Amino acid sequence: MSVQTGRAGGPHTRDRVWGPLYALPAALFVVTFIGWPFASVIYHSFTRWSGLTDPQWIGAKNFQALFHDDLFLHALRNNLLFALSVPVQLVVPLGLAFLIYRRIPGWRLFRSAFFLPAVYSTVVVGILVRLALASNGPLNDGLGAVGLGGLEHDWLGGSTSAIVMILLVVVWANFGYNVVLYLAGMSSIDPHLVEAAEIDGANSWQLLRHVFVPGLRRVMEIVLVTNTITAFAYMFAYIFTITNGGPGFGTYVTEFYIYNQAFTFQHLGYACAIGVALTLIIAAIGFFQIRVLTGGKS
């Protein structure tokens, strides 16, 4: 007959005790800085609250008002316009990453050049763009200097041109990040698959279509969803620094509207409702995109 010695429970008991304790700091961080603020936003979205007085419960009136708020609907339409750039940010960086992966001449320079915009702060990019696109800025001066003065334009003076310029800036700023994601994904593809395809006579287009695209499906999902989220939830810094929502309300986006409702007009309850609505819209669009990409399998 054998006799077990040692402390009761053994290492498995200690793991059950100490494991949650090790995870406790991270859990407290998540609850304190994510869970609690999110719950607070949801609660205050059902109130009339200025941030200085006690919140007054008004039920779903804030959400009902959104459907009749022309400025909110206008801002949301502008977000949808920015989201139109997502297919470009999905496909073009994939092609460029493939060329870099295939080590075309100068691939090291291209890799650095494409990633360079991702290094700069969004605020810095916005300020530089505003200065460059001013009516008396370097872009118009450069056009005049090379004899193309007829193309000079007040790039930020009209709603359409301002949105187009911001759209191009966002695409440029996110380009390097997307290329790096694709390059990281390509490095995980089995090189034997590539070698076998080349032995079978596959050209570069066939390699990209039949080997790399299937192997990069998860990366493409990440690129698609993150760039969609950017179009809806990370435009504030660009709008604030480049146009401040102008001309008029021409470049208003939902984030900027939330900011003004909360800190300019002290309608914090209504701002919370807009934030909750925006979160639901982003979640629905992201879920739909993933379902389409995966054929409903995930």
PASEBA-1860 file (N, C-alpha, C; in nm, 3 decimals):
! residues 298
1> MSVQTGRA> 0.086/-0.119/0.000/0.000/0.000/0.000/0.089/0.123/0.000 ~ 0.060/0.218/-0.094/0.142/0.339/-0.105/0.078/0.451/-0.026 ~ 0.162/0.536/0.023/0.115/0.650/0.102/0.159/0.778/0.032 ~ 0.063/0.869/0.003/0.096/0.996/-0.061/0.140/1.096/0.045 ~ 0.244/1.165/0.015/0.294/1.267/0.108/0.291/1.403/0.040 ~ 0.319/1.504/0.115/0.322/1.641/0.059/0.196/1.717/0.098 ~ 0.192/1.840/0.059/0.080/1.924/0.094/-0.044/1.882/0.017 ~ -0.156/1.898/0.081/-0.283/1.854/0.021/-0.310/1.933/-0.106
9> GGPHTRDR> -0.359/1.860/-0.205/-0.398/1.926/-0.329/-0.291/1.928/-0.433 ~ -0.163/1.936/-0.396/-0.055/1.934/-0.491/-0.050/2.060/-0.579 ~ 0.028/2.052/-0.688/0.049/2.170/-0.773/-0.077/2.218/-0.841 ~ -0.172/2.128/-0.872/-0.295/2.171/-0.940/-0.376/2.264/-0.852 ~ -0.380/2.236/-0.723/-0.452/2.325/-0.630/-0.386/2.462/-0.625 ~ -0.251/2.461/-0.619/-0.179/2.589/-0.618/-0.207/2.669/-0.745 ~ -0.213/2.599/-0.861/-0.241/2.668/-0.987/-0.379/2.732/-0.985 ~ -0.476/2.660/-0.927/-0.611/2.715/-0.922/-0.618/2.837/-0.831
17> VWGPLYAL> -0.531/2.841/-0.731/-0.530/2.954/-0.638/-0.453/3.071/-0.695 ~ -0.333/3.045/-0.744/-0.245/3.152/-0.789/-0.277/3.201/-0.930 ~ -0.333/3.114/-1.014/-0.364/3.156/-1.151/-0.454/3.279/-1.157 ~ -0.569/3.275/-1.089/-0.655/3.394/-1.089/-0.588/3.516/-1.027 ~ -0.502/3.495/-0.928/-0.434/3.609/-0.866/-0.338/3.675/-0.963 ~ -0.267/3.596/-1.046/-0.179/3.652/-1.147/-0.258/3.731/-1.252 ~ -0.379/3.683/-1.283/-0.461/3.750/-1.383/-0.537/3.870/-1.328 ~ -0.538/3.884/-1.195/-0.617/3.989/-1.132/-0.578/4.131/-1.176
25> PAALFVVT> -0.448/4.167/-1.182/-0.414/4.304/-1.226/-0.468/4.337/-1.365 ~ -0.453/4.242/-1.460/-0.504/4.267/-1.595/-0.656/4.279/-1.593 ~ -0.721/4.193/-1.514/-0.868/4.198/-1.506/-0.914/4.332/-1.447 ~ -0.845/4.379/-1.344/-0.880/4.507/-1.284/-0.860/4.621/-1.383 ~ -0.754/4.613/-1.462/-0.728/4.717/-1.562/-0.842/4.721/-1.664 ~ -0.882/4.602/-1.713/-0.989/4.595/-1.813/-1.120/4.648/-1.756 ~ -1.153/4.606/-1.634/-1.279/4.649/-1.573/-1.278/4.799/-1.547 ~ -1.164/4.852/-1.498/-1.156/4.992/-1.460/-1.155/5.085/-1.580
33> FIGWPFAS> -1.077/5.052/-1.682/-1.057/5.145/-1.792/-1.136/5.112/-1.918 ~ -1.201/4.996/-1.922/-1.282/4.959/-2.039/-1.425/4.925/-1.997 ~ -1.438/4.829/-1.907/-1.571/4.782/-1.869/-1.656/4.889/-1.803 ~ -1.602/4.952/-1.699/-1.678/5.052/-1.627/-1.711/5.174/-1.713 ~ -1.616/5.233/-1.786/-1.652/5.346/-1.874/-1.757/5.309/-1.978 ~ -1.745/5.186/-2.035/-1.842/5.145/-2.135/-1.982/5.133/-2.074 ~ -1.990/5.074/-1.955/-2.119/5.063/-1.888/-2.175/5.201/-1.853 ~ -2.086/5.293/-1.815/-2.129/5.429/-1.781/-2.185/5.500/-1.904
41> VIYHSFTR> -2.119/5.481/-2.019/-2.168/5.543/-2.143/-2.307/5.490/-2.178 ~ -2.326/5.360/-2.165/-2.456/5.301/-2.195/-2.564/5.359/-2.103 ~ -2.533/5.367/-1.974/-2.631/5.422/-1.879/-2.664/5.567/-1.913 ~ -2.561/5.649/-1.934/-2.585/5.792/-1.957/-2.648/5.820/-2.093 ~ -2.643/5.722/-2.185/-2.708/5.741/-2.315/-2.860/5.745/-2.301 ~ -2.911/5.700/-2.186/-3.056/5.703/-2.160/-3.092/5.819/-2.068 ~ -3.003/5.916/-2.057/-3.028/6.028/-1.966/-3.010/6.161/-2.037 ~ -3.062/6.265/-1.975/-3.029/6.402/-2.013/-2.926/6.451/-1.912
49> WSGLTDPQ> -2.806/6.479/-1.961/-2.694/6.504/-1.868/-2.599/6.606/-1.929 ~ -2.566/6.705/-1.851/-2.473/6.809/-1.898/-2.331/6.785/-1.852 ~ -2.312/6.685/-1.764/-2.181/6.662/-1.707/-2.157/6.741/-1.579 ~ -2.241/6.842/-1.553/-2.227/6.925/-1.433/-2.341/6.904/-1.336 ~ -2.451/6.850/-1.385/-2.567/6.825/-1.300/-2.594/6.675/-1.293 ~ -2.684/6.637/-1.206/-2.721/6.496/-1.196/-2.793/6.452/-1.323 ~ -2.761/6.332/-1.373/-2.828/6.284/-1.494/-2.977/6.258/-1.468 ~ -3.059/6.292/-1.567/-3.204/6.272/-1.558/-3.245/6.162/-1.655
57> WIGAKNFQ> -3.305/6.057/-1.605/-3.343/5.942/-1.689/-3.455/5.983/-1.785 ~ -3.433/5.960/-1.915/-3.534/5.996/-2.015/-3.564/5.879/-2.108 ~ -3.514/5.761/-2.075/-3.542/5.644/-2.157/-3.472/5.651/-2.292 ~ -3.543/5.613/-2.397/-3.484/5.602/-2.531/-3.498/5.730/-2.612 ~ -3.529/5.842/-2.550/-3.553/5.966/-2.626/-3.429/6.011/-2.703 ~ -3.310/5.992/-2.645/-3.188/6.030/-2.718/-3.174/5.951/-2.847 ~ -3.203/5.824/-2.841/-3.191/5.740/-2.960/-3.300/5.773/-3.062 ~ -3.418/5.807/-3.015/-3.524/5.848/-3.106/-3.487/5.978/-3.177
65> ALFHDDLF> -3.420/6.066/-3.104/-3.381/6.194/-3.165/-3.279/6.175/-3.276 ~ -3.197/6.069/-3.269/-3.095/6.047/-3.371/-3.156/6.032/-3.510 ~ -3.271/5.968/-3.519/-3.333/5.944/-3.649/-3.385/6.072/-3.714 ~ -3.397/6.179/-3.634/-3.446/6.306/-3.686/-3.338/6.414/-3.682 ~ -3.216/6.374/-3.650/-3.105/6.469/-3.640/-3.031/6.473/-3.775 ~ -3.057/6.576/-3.853/-2.999/6.584/-3.988/-2.847/6.593/-3.984 ~ -2.793/6.661/-3.883/-2.647/6.675/-3.876/-2.582/6.541/-3.843 ~ -2.644/6.462/-3.755/-2.591/6.328/-3.727/-2.594/6.241/-3.852
73> LHALRNNL> -2.704/6.244/-3.925/-2.715/6.163/-4.047/-2.615/6.211/-4.153 ~ -2.594/6.342/-4.159/-2.494/6.395/-4.252/-2.353/6.349/-4.214 ~ -2.322/6.354/-4.085/-2.190/6.309/-4.038/-2.170/6.161/-4.066 ~ -2.276/6.082/-4.045/-2.267/5.938/-4.070/-2.246/5.910/-4.219 ~ -2.310/5.988/-4.305/-2.288/5.972/-4.450/-2.144/6.001/-4.486 ~ -2.084/6.101/-4.422/-1.942/6.130/-4.449/-1.854/6.013/-4.405 ~ -1.886/5.951/-4.292/-1.813/5.831/-4.251/-1.824/5.721/-4.355 ~ -1.943/5.705/-4.412/-1.962/5.604/-4.516/-1.879/5.636/-4.639
81> LFALSVPV> -1.865/5.765/-4.671/-1.780/5.804/-4.784/-1.635/5.765/-4.757 ~ -1.589/5.789/-4.635/-1.452/5.750/-4.602/-1.435/5.598/-4.606 ~ -1.542/5.526/-4.573/-1.536/5.380/-4.577/-1.523/5.327/-4.719 ~ -1.556/5.410/-4.819/-1.542/5.366/-4.959/-1.397/5.340/-4.996 ~ -1.304/5.394/-4.917/-1.162/5.373/-4.945/-1.113/5.237/-4.896 ~ -1.195/5.166/-4.818/-1.150/5.039/-4.759/-1.113/4.936/-4.866 ~ -1.191/4.917/-4.973/-1.148/4.820/-5.076/-1.012/4.853/-5.135 ~ -0.984/4.982/-5.153/-0.852/5.022/-5.205/-0.743/4.983/-5.105
89> QLVVPLGL> -0.769/5.008/-4.976/-0.671/4.975/-4.873/-0.658/4.825/-4.851 ~ -0.753/4.749/-4.900/-0.746/4.604/-4.889/-0.667/4.542/-5.004 ~ -0.687/4.594/-5.125/-0.632/4.530/-5.245/-0.495/4.584/-5.282 ~ -0.480/4.715/-5.288/-0.354/4.773/-5.336/-0.235/4.738/-5.246 ~ -0.247/4.750/-5.113/-0.133/4.707/-5.029/-0.099/4.560/-5.045 ~ -0.199/4.477/-5.075/-0.172/4.335/-5.099/-0.082/4.317/-5.220 ~ -0.112/4.386/-5.329/-0.029/4.376/-5.448/0.112/4.427/-5.425 ~ 0.124/4.540/-5.353/0.257/4.595/-5.327/0.335/4.506/-5.231
97> AFLIYRRI> 0.269/4.451/-5.131/0.337/4.359/-5.039/0.386/4.235/-5.114 ~ 0.308/4.189/-5.211/0.349/4.072/-5.290/0.475/4.104/-5.371 ~ 0.480/4.224/-5.428/0.598/4.263/-5.506/0.721/4.273/-5.416 ~ 0.702/4.328/-5.295/0.815/4.337/-5.202/0.857/4.197/-5.159 ~ 0.760/4.111/-5.134/0.791/3.973/-5.094/0.870/3.901/-5.203 ~ 0.839/3.931/-5.328/0.910/3.870/-5.440/1.044/3.937/-5.467 ~ 1.073/4.039/-5.387/1.203/4.108/-5.389/1.234/4.167/-5.526 ~ 1.143/4.253/-5.570/1.169/4.326/-5.693/1.285/4.422/-5.668
105> PGWRLFRS> 1.352/4.472/-5.772/1.463/4.565/-5.752/1.421/4.686/-5.668 ~ 1.497/4.715/-5.564/1.467/4.826/-5.474/1.364/4.793/-5.368 ~ 1.341/4.664/-5.342/1.235/4.625/-5.250/1.258/4.676/-5.108 ~ 1.383/4.685/-5.066/1.411/4.736/-4.932/1.370/4.883/-4.919 ~ 1.398/4.962/-5.022/1.361/5.104/-5.021/1.209/5.119/-5.019 ~ 1.140/5.039/-5.103/0.995/5.047/-5.107/0.933/5.008/-4.973 ~ 0.989/4.905/-4.908/0.936/4.861/-4.780/0.945/4.973/-4.677 ~ 1.057/5.042/-4.673/1.074/5.151/-4.578/0.985/5.270/-4.614
113> AFFLPAVY> 0.976/5.300/-4.744/0.898/5.416/-4.788/0.750/5.397/-4.758 ~ 0.699/5.276/-4.778/0.558/5.250/-4.755/0.524/5.255/-4.606 ~ 0.617/5.213/-4.522/0.587/5.209/-4.378/0.608/5.346/-4.312 ~ 0.682/5.435/-4.376/0.716/5.563/-4.315/0.595/5.642/-4.266 ~ 0.484/5.652/-4.341/0.369/5.730/-4.290/0.314/5.678/-4.159 ~ 0.325/5.548/-4.134/0.270/5.491/-4.011/0.347/5.536/-3.888 ~ 0.468/5.588/-3.907/0.551/5.631/-3.795/0.502/5.765/-3.741 ~ 0.444/5.849/-3.826/0.407/5.984/-3.787/0.278/5.985/-3.706
121> STVVVGIL> 0.270/6.076/-3.612/0.148/6.097/-3.535/0.037/6.149/-3.628 ~ -0.085/6.106/-3.601/-0.199/6.152/-3.681/-0.214/6.304/-3.674 ~ -0.190/6.361/-3.557/-0.200/6.506/-3.541/-0.095/6.576/-3.625 ~ 0.027/6.525/-3.624/0.134/6.584/-3.704/0.100/6.578/-3.852 ~ 0.051/6.462/-3.897/0.011/6.447/-4.037/-0.097/6.548/-4.072 ~ -0.198/6.563/-3.985/-0.308/6.655/-4.013/-0.261/6.798/-4.023 ~ -0.175/6.842/-3.933/-0.127/6.980/-3.936/-0.044/7.005/-4.062 ~ 0.044/6.912/-4.097/0.125/6.928/-4.217/0.039/6.933/-4.342
129> VRLALASN> -0.064/6.849/-4.347/-0.153/6.849/-4.463/-0.229/6.980/-4.473 ~ -0.277/7.031/-4.360/-0.350/7.158/-4.363/-0.262/7.271/-4.415 ~ -0.136/7.274/-4.373/-0.045/7.377/-4.421/-0.014/7.358/-4.569 ~ 0.004/7.232/-4.611/0.041/7.205/-4.750/-0.073/7.236/-4.846 ~ -0.199/7.216/-4.801/-0.314/7.233/-4.891/-0.379/7.370/-4.880 ~ -0.323/7.458/-4.801/-0.378/7.593/-4.791/-0.372/7.662/-4.927 ~ -0.459/7.761/-4.947/-0.465/7.828/-5.077/-0.332/7.893/-5.114 ~ -0.254/7.934/-5.014/-0.121/7.990/-5.039/-0.012/7.894/-4.992
137> GPLNDGLG> -0.045/7.766/-4.989/0.048/7.667/-4.938/0.144/7.613/-5.042 ~ 0.230/7.521/-5.001/0.334/7.467/-5.090/0.279/7.397/-5.215 ~ 0.164/7.331/-5.204/0.112/7.260/-5.320/0.077/7.356/-5.432 ~ 0.003/7.461/-5.402/-0.032/7.559/-5.504/0.091/7.635/-5.553 ~ 0.184/7.666/-5.461/0.308/7.732/-5.502/0.387/7.644/-5.597 ~ 0.392/7.514/-5.569/0.464/7.422/-5.656/0.400/7.411/-5.792 ~ 0.266/7.408/-5.797/0.198/7.402/-5.927/0.226/7.528/-6.008 ~ 0.225/7.643/-5.942/0.256/7.767/-6.013/0.399/7.772/-6.061
145> AVGLGGLE> 0.491/7.717/-5.981/0.632/7.721/-6.017/0.664/7.638/-6.140 ~ 0.587/7.531/-6.165/0.614/7.445/-6.281/0.521/7.476/-6.398 ~ 0.453/7.591/-6.391/0.368/7.632/-6.502/0.231/7.570/-6.505 ~ 0.187/7.517/-6.392/0.054/7.455/-6.385/-0.037/7.536/-6.294 ~ -0.023/7.668/-6.304/-0.103/7.755/-6.219/-0.252/7.738/-6.238 ~ -0.294/7.690/-6.355/-0.436/7.668/-6.379/-0.495/7.560/-6.291 ~ -0.409/7.476/-6.236/-0.457/7.368/-6.148/-0.463/7.410/-6.002 ~ -0.417/7.533/-5.973/-0.422/7.579/-5.834/-0.567/7.583/-5.786
153> HDWLGGST> -0.586/7.547/-5.661/-0.722/7.532/-5.609/-0.721/7.551/-5.458 ~ -0.833/7.600/-5.406/-0.849/7.606/-5.261/-0.896/7.468/-5.216 ~ -0.800/7.379/-5.194/-0.828/7.237/-5.175/-0.917/7.208/-5.055 ~ -0.911/7.292/-4.954/-0.991/7.271/-4.834/-1.108/7.368/-4.826 ~ -1.131/7.443/-4.934/-1.236/7.544/-4.932/-1.371/7.493/-4.975 ~ -1.378/7.376/-5.036/-1.505/7.318/-5.078/-1.526/7.184/-5.012 ~ -1.652/7.149/-4.988/-1.681/7.025/-4.917/-1.629/6.903/-4.991 ~ -1.653/6.899/-5.123/-1.613/6.781/-5.201/-1.463/6.767/-5.206
161> SAIVMILL> -1.394/6.876/-5.240/-1.248/6.868/-5.250/-1.185/6.840/-5.114 ~ -1.241/6.895/-5.007/-1.185/6.872/-4.874/-1.198/6.725/-4.834 ~ -1.315/6.665/-4.860/-1.335/6.524/-4.827/-1.240/6.437/-4.909 ~ -1.225/6.470/-5.037/-1.134/6.391/-5.122/-0.991/6.400/-5.070 ~ -0.947/6.519/-5.033/-0.811/6.535/-4.982/-0.790/6.457/-4.852 ~ -0.887/6.464/-4.762/-0.875/6.389/-4.636/-0.875/6.240/-4.663 ~ -0.958/6.198/-4.757/-0.964/6.057/-4.794/-0.829/6.008/-4.844 ~ -0.764/6.087/-4.929/-0.632/6.049/-4.981/-0.529/6.044/-4.869
169> VVVWANFG> -0.538/6.138/-4.776/-0.444/6.140/-4.663/-0.460/6.015/-4.577 ~ -0.585/5.976/-4.550/-0.610/5.858/-4.468/-0.556/5.733/-4.536 ~ -0.580/5.721/-4.666/-0.528/5.605/-4.741/-0.377/5.602/-4.733 ~ -0.314/5.717/-4.754/-0.168/5.724/-4.749/-0.115/5.691/-4.610 ~ -0.180/5.742/-4.506/-0.131/5.722/-4.369/-0.143/5.577/-4.325 ~ -0.245/5.506/-4.374/-0.267/5.366/-4.333/-0.198/5.266/-4.424 ~ -0.142/5.314/-4.534/-0.087/5.224/-4.634/0.023/5.135/-4.578 ~ 0.118/5.196/-4.509/0.233/5.120/-4.461/0.195/5.013/-4.362
177> YNVVLYLA> 0.101/5.045/-4.274/0.056/4.947/-4.175/-0.005/4.826/-4.243 ~ -0.084/4.850/-4.347/-0.148/4.739/-4.419/-0.044/4.654/-4.493 ~ 0.054/4.720/-4.553/0.159/4.647/-4.624/0.236/4.557/-4.528 ~ 0.268/4.609/-4.410/0.343/4.532/-4.311/0.260/4.412/-4.264 ~ 0.130/4.430/-4.245/0.044/4.318/-4.206/0.048/4.208/-4.312 ~ 0.039/4.247/-4.438/0.043/4.147/-4.545/0.179/4.078/-4.552 ~ 0.286/4.153/-4.536/0.420/4.093/-4.539/0.436/3.993/-4.425 ~ 0.383/4.027/-4.307/0.390/3.934/-4.195/0.312/3.807/-4.225
185> GMSSIDPH> 0.196/3.823/-4.288/0.117/3.706/-4.324/0.184/3.620/-4.429 ~ 0.249/3.685/-4.526/0.317/3.610/-4.632/0.434/3.530/-4.579 ~ 0.499/3.581/-4.476/0.613/3.509/-4.418/0.570/3.380/-4.349 ~ 0.440/3.369/-4.317/0.392/3.248/-4.251/0.342/3.142/-4.349 ~ 0.337/3.175/-4.477/0.293/3.080/-4.578/0.406/2.981/-4.606 ~ 0.373/2.854/-4.612/0.472/2.749/-4.633/0.546/2.772/-4.765 ~ 0.677/2.796/-4.762/0.752/2.820/-4.887/0.749/2.701/-4.982 ~ 0.723/2.581/-4.929/0.715/2.464/-5.016/0.594/2.473/-5.110
193> LVEAAEID> 0.487/2.537/-5.063/0.372/2.558/-5.150/0.407/2.649/-5.266 ~ 0.481/2.755/-5.235/0.522/2.849/-5.339/0.616/2.779/-5.438 ~ 0.709/2.702/-5.384/0.805/2.632/-5.470/0.734/2.530/-5.559 ~ 0.638/2.459/-5.503/0.565/2.359/-5.582/0.485/2.426/-5.694 ~ 0.424/2.540/-5.662/0.347/2.611/-5.765/0.439/2.661/-5.877 ~ 0.556/2.710/-5.840/0.650/2.757/-5.942/0.701/2.642/-6.029 ~ 0.723/2.526/-5.969/0.766/2.409/-6.047/0.657/2.369/-6.146 ~ 0.531/2.386/-6.105/0.419/2.353/-6.194/0.395/2.459/-6.300
201> GANSWQLL> 0.475/2.566/-6.298/0.466/2.668/-6.402/0.377/2.786/-6.369 ~ 0.342/2.806/-6.243/0.255/2.918/-6.206/0.331/3.049/-6.220 ~ 0.266/3.148/-6.282/0.326/3.281/-6.291/0.292/3.361/-6.165 ~ 0.337/3.487/-6.160/0.318/3.568/-6.038/0.171/3.589/-6.006 ~ 0.090/3.615/-6.109/-0.052/3.636/-6.086/-0.118/3.511/-6.030 ~ -0.084/3.398/-6.084/-0.141/3.272/-6.036/-0.095/3.241/-5.894 ~ 0.032/3.272/-5.864/0.080/3.255/-5.727/0.000/3.340/-5.630 ~ -0.019/3.466/-5.667/-0.092/3.558/-5.579/-0.235/3.511/-5.559
209> RHVFVPGL> -0.299/3.470/-5.668/-0.441/3.434/-5.662/-0.466/3.301/-5.592 ~ -0.384/3.201/-5.622/-0.415/3.066/-5.577/-0.336/3.021/-5.454 ~ -0.227/3.090/-5.422/-0.146/3.050/-5.307/-0.154/3.155/-5.196 ~ -0.127/3.281/-5.230/-0.115/3.383/-5.127/-0.250/3.432/-5.077 ~ -0.343/3.459/-5.167/-0.473/3.508/-5.122/-0.543/3.409/-5.029 ~ -0.551/3.278/-5.063/-0.611/3.184/-4.966/-0.535/3.178/-4.834 ~ -0.402/3.188/-4.841/-0.324/3.183/-4.718/-0.332/3.309/-4.635 ~ -0.379/3.419/-4.696/-0.386/3.547/-4.626/-0.529/3.584/-4.587
217> RRVMEIVL> -0.619/3.487/-4.590/-0.760/3.520/-4.565/-0.779/3.584/-4.428 ~ -0.715/3.530/-4.326/-0.731/3.588/-4.192/-0.670/3.728/-4.185 ~ -0.557/3.747/-4.250/-0.496/3.879/-4.252/-0.586/3.978/-4.325 ~ -0.648/3.935/-4.432/-0.739/4.022/-4.507/-0.859/4.061/-4.421 ~ -0.905/3.969/-4.339/-1.014/4.002/-4.247/-0.970/4.113/-4.151 ~ -0.848/4.100/-4.098/-0.796/4.201/-4.005/-0.785/4.336/-4.074 ~ -0.728/4.338/-4.194/-0.712/4.463/-4.268/-0.848/4.526/-4.297 ~ -0.942/4.443/-4.341/-1.075/4.493/-4.374/-1.144/4.554/-4.253
225> VTNTITAF> -1.144/4.481/-4.143/-1.217/4.528/-4.025/-1.148/4.649/-3.962 ~ -1.015/4.646/-3.949/-0.945/4.758/-3.886/-0.958/4.887/-3.967 ~ -0.954/4.876/-4.099/-0.968/4.996/-4.181/-1.112/5.047/-4.182 ~ -1.208/4.957/-4.170/-1.347/5.001/-4.157/-1.367/5.074/-4.025 ~ -1.310/5.019/-3.918/-1.319/5.086/-3.788/-1.254/5.223/-3.795 ~ -1.141/5.233/-3.863/-1.073/5.362/-3.879/-1.164/5.463/-3.948 ~ -1.236/5.419/-4.052/-1.323/5.510/-4.127/-1.436/5.564/-4.042 ~ -1.475/5.491/-3.937/-1.587/5.534/-3.853/-1.544/5.589/-3.718
233> AYMFAYIF> -1.431/5.543/-3.666/-1.399/5.574/-3.527/-1.262/5.636/-3.505 ~ -1.185/5.660/-3.610/-1.052/5.719/-3.591/-1.027/5.833/-3.688 ~ -1.134/5.907/-3.721/-1.121/6.019/-3.813/-1.111/6.153/-3.741 ~ -1.132/6.152/-3.611/-1.142/6.279/-3.539/-1.016/6.364/-3.555 ~ -0.900/6.304/-3.536/-0.775/6.382/-3.540/-0.754/6.445/-3.677 ~ -0.787/6.372/-3.783/-0.772/6.428/-3.919/-0.868/6.546/-3.939 ~ -0.994/6.527/-3.900/-1.093/6.632/-3.920/-1.060/6.754/-3.834 ~ -1.023/6.731/-3.710/-0.997/6.842/-3.617/-0.878/6.925/-3.662
241> TITNGGPG> -0.772/6.861/-3.710/-0.651/6.933/-3.745/-0.652/6.988/-3.888 ~ -0.727/6.925/-3.979/-0.722/6.968/-4.119/-0.832/7.069/-4.152 ~ -0.957/7.039/-4.115/-1.068/7.126/-4.156/-1.154/7.174/-4.040 ~ -1.140/7.114/-3.922/-1.226/7.146/-3.808/-1.373/7.130/-3.844 ~ -1.402/7.032/-3.928/-1.539/7.005/-3.966/-1.590/7.085/-4.084 ~ -1.517/7.184/-4.127/-1.562/7.272/-4.235/-1.521/7.221/-4.373 ~ -1.551/7.301/-4.475/-1.624/7.429/-4.467/-1.770/7.408/-4.429 ~ -1.819/7.492/-4.343/-1.953/7.471/-4.287/-1.954/7.343/-4.206
249> FGTYVTEF> -2.041/7.251/-4.244/-2.044/7.119/-4.185/-2.002/7.014/-4.288 ~ -1.929/7.057/-4.388/-1.898/6.971/-4.503/-1.821/6.846/-4.470 ~ -1.729/6.853/-4.374/-1.647/6.736/-4.342/-1.675/6.683/-4.202 ~ -1.792/6.715/-4.150/-1.831/6.660/-4.021/-1.834/6.508/-4.027 ~ -1.781/6.444/-3.924/-1.794/6.299/-3.908/-1.855/6.274/-3.770 ~ -1.895/6.152/-3.747/-1.970/6.121/-3.624/-1.888/6.148/-3.499 ~ -1.760/6.113/-3.503/-1.674/6.140/-3.386/-1.670/6.288/-3.353 ~ -1.655/6.370/-3.457/-1.646/6.515/-3.436/-1.778/6.569/-3.381
257> YIYNQAFT> -1.887/6.510/-3.425/-2.019/6.550/-3.375/-2.033/6.513/-3.227 ~ -1.984/6.396/-3.189/-1.986/6.355/-3.048/-1.906/6.455/-2.965 ~ -1.789/6.491/-3.013/-1.703/6.587/-2.943/-1.775/6.719/-2.920 ~ -1.839/6.772/-3.025/-1.907/6.900/-3.012/-2.028/6.891/-2.920 ~ -2.106/6.783/-2.932/-2.222/6.769/-2.845/-2.180/6.760/-2.698 ~ -2.068/6.692/-2.672/-2.025/6.671/-2.534/-1.957/6.794/-2.475 ~ -1.863/6.854/-2.549/-1.775/6.954/-2.489/-1.804/7.097/-2.536 ~ -1.881/7.113/-2.642/-1.919/7.248/-2.685/-2.058/7.283/-2.632
265> FQHLGYAC> -2.152/7.188/-2.644/-2.290/7.215/-2.605/-2.328/7.150/-2.471 ~ -2.236/7.073/-2.411/-2.259/7.005/-2.283/-2.381/6.913/-2.288 ~ -2.404/6.850/-2.402/-2.510/6.749/-2.413/-2.445/6.611/-2.402 ~ -2.395/6.580/-2.283/-2.318/6.457/-2.269/-2.406/6.332/-2.281 ~ -2.528/6.339/-2.235/-2.617/6.225/-2.250/-2.643/6.193/-2.396 ~ -2.668/6.296/-2.475/-2.691/6.276/-2.618/-2.563/6.228/-2.687 ~ -2.449/6.281/-2.645/-2.321/6.237/-2.702/-2.297/6.089/-2.673 ~ -2.333/6.045/-2.552/-2.319/5.902/-2.519/-2.409/5.817/-2.609
273> AIGVALTL> -2.530/5.865/-2.636/-2.621/5.791/-2.724/-2.563/5.779/-2.864 ~ -2.503/5.886/-2.914/-2.439/5.881/-3.046/-2.324/5.780/-3.044 ~ -2.246/5.779/-2.935/-2.135/5.685/-2.925/-2.183/5.541/-2.924 ~ -2.290/5.512/-2.851/-2.344/5.377/-2.848/-2.395/5.337/-2.986 ~ -2.467/5.428/-3.053/-2.517/5.399/-3.187/-2.402/5.373/-3.284 ~ -2.296/5.452/-3.274/-2.181/5.433/-3.362/-2.115/5.298/-3.336 ~ -2.104/5.258/-3.210/-2.046/5.129/-3.176/-2.126/5.015/-3.237 ~ -2.259/5.024/-3.228/-2.344/4.919/-3.285/-2.331/4.915/-3.438
281> IIAAIGFF> -2.321/5.030/-3.500/-2.306/5.035/-3.646/-2.175/4.969/-3.689 ~ -2.066/5.002/-3.618/-1.936/4.944/-3.651/-1.937/4.794/-3.630 ~ -1.997/4.748/-3.519/-2.003/4.605/-3.492/-2.083/4.532/-3.600 ~ -2.195/4.590/-3.643/-2.278/4.526/-3.746/-2.205/4.518/-3.879 ~ -2.138/4.627/-3.917/-2.065/4.627/-4.044/-1.948/4.529/-4.040 ~ -1.874/4.528/-3.928/-1.761/4.435/-3.916/-1.806/4.290/-3.921 ~ -1.916/4.259/-3.853/-1.969/4.122/-3.855/-2.011/4.082/-3.996 ~ -2.076/4.173/-4.065/-2.119/4.144/-4.203/-2.000/4.121/-4.294
289> QIRVLTGG> -1.896/4.204/-4.278/-1.777/4.189/-4.363/-1.711/4.053/-4.342 ~ -1.695/4.013/-4.217/-1.631/3.885/-4.188/-1.715/3.769/-4.240 ~ -1.847/3.780/-4.227/-1.933/3.674/-4.279/-1.919/3.662/-4.431 ~ -1.909/3.774/-4.499/-1.893/3.770/-4.644/-1.758/3.710/-4.682 ~ -1.653/3.754/-4.612/-1.519/3.706/-4.644/-1.504/3.556/-4.619 ~ -1.566/3.509/-4.513/-1.551/3.367/-4.476/-1.661/3.279/-4.531 ~ -1.752/3.337/-4.609/-1.860/3.258/-4.664/-1.956/3.207/-4.558 ~ -1.967/3.283/-4.447/-2.059/3.245/-4.340/-2.008/3.133/-4.252
297> KS> -1.876/3.106/-4.256/-1.822/2.993/-4.179/-1.764/3.034/-4.046 ~ -1.761/3.161/-4.017/-1.707/3.203/-3.888/-1.791/3.311/-3.825
END
